[in-house]
Amino acid sequence: MTRWDLIAEHISAATGASFQVRGQRLVGGGCINRAAVVEDDGRAFFVKLNAPERLEMFEAESEGLAALATAQAIRVPESICVGIAGRESFLVMERLDLGGRLDGERAGRQLAELHRATAEHFGWHRDNTIGSTPQLNRPDHDWVTFWRDCRLGPQLRLAAANGYRGQLQHAGERLLSRLDVLIGHQPPPSLLHGDLWGGNIGATPAGEPVIFDPAVYHGDREADLAMTELFGGFGSRFQAAYREAWPLDPAYATRRILYNLYHVLNHLNLFGGGYLDQSHTMIERLLAETA
């Protein structure tokens, strides 16, 4: 029995309708996973594939998609099933046509609505990944503590393990000691996508926004919004619509740098020294804010 036969059995069990893979084609799966679309005579699904030890990553992603869907604010692909097929782990999702043009205003309003879904504490009920990097989600009632112990601290330690010591670690430790001043508020623990850059949003042919590939947790809504301004951004109409739906504090301009530092450090750890200078610059700019 091939991996596709095994995956088809899981799809059949999950949907309650027989599914046989009569066609499959590989598609872009990003830099971490392989991906394919599988079809029978009337249905199609999107399948992510990785090594078997990545099963927990897919399980967390599946739960993250379900959490985002429960908020009923912005569309996400439905998670169908997750498991092991032969020598690979897999995640099967609803296949959506994302060839439409994104309505930035609609996406901005819907993201603000997503962020109105809150929890009692920061973090999540399980750890997950940011890219392929483990992401700690240990629940905490204090946002500064959470950001230090579950976000920046682990990335700095990983950077040291990857050989980025010296100035980065010295400046990073100074930054960690000043987080209470830099953050300066205790936000509600909003439901966050967690990895909301331009590659993780699309639109149906009707223009309906769709977000995917989440790294879900509860945190400061500004952390999600900050990433929408990193790596190219989502555009002025999106930003204006979000701010109209839920205005931002002026101090967001500084916190945006702090929250995006987490992702830049993660890129340093995943992809190498091309992100080192940017990490240094962001840290020094933040330290200057507290001088």
Phi, psi and omega in degrees: 000129182281168176299325181291325176296318179295317178296321178299322177297319178295318179297317180300315181293320184288325184264346182074016179221135183301135178225131174233135181283108178257350176201142176211143179218141178285141179227174179297131180237015181082194184266359185248316185247161164265157183213154180210158169251130178246144185222148163246212183283344184217351183229157178219146179224153177261129185237127171261142182229144176201183179295155183301329180289353177268009182303317181297326176299315179291323178297318178293321178296318178300315179294325178295318177299319180295320179296317179295320180295324182298331180291340178052043182248316182217143188288143172228156175295141176287132174279127184265306180197163181217145181177199179242133175230105182065241183257021182224145167270156183213156170227123179256131180230161169306135175269123179245142172280110183252038180270006182277172179267126184295130172273099185299321180296315179297317180296320179297315179295319183290325176295319177299321178294319176303317183291345176282350173278116187237167179233180181277341183214165176279156181101208181202175183281352178208159173284161175215210181226153171244105198067234174255005180277132175303137179240118182280137181230032181303123184301141179208145178270353180247122185292319180300315179298316180299313183295325179288311190274336184245354182234281187292317181304307179299323179292321178293320178295320178295322177298319178297318178296332179273004175101001180265084183252210174061235187301319181299316182289321179297311180292324179297320178295320176298319180296316180300327181285349183245013184298326182298324178286317184292320180283308168066010175203167179241091186284164171291147180283089182282150172289122184244146169295314173096339181215051193268072172260176188298336179283352182248023174222143177212191181212144174288169178303334178277359178091005181288125179294145178223129175247150185206180181052055185279162169230065196296142167194175175257128183197193178293125181303332180296336179293320175294313183297322180302317183291335176293347178257005179258152176058044174108328175080172184255357177100159186292326181293321176298310183298317180296319181294320178298313183293329176291321180287326182207094184302156183251150174288144178304332181289353176303327182303323177279316181297330178303317179296316181299314183290325179285339175302323178304315182286325178292319175298322178297321177293324174301314182288329181275320193241354172106189194294353177298343180256005184292311181298319179297320177299313178302312183300317181294318180296315181296324178295319179293319178297324178296332179292339183252005182292000000 
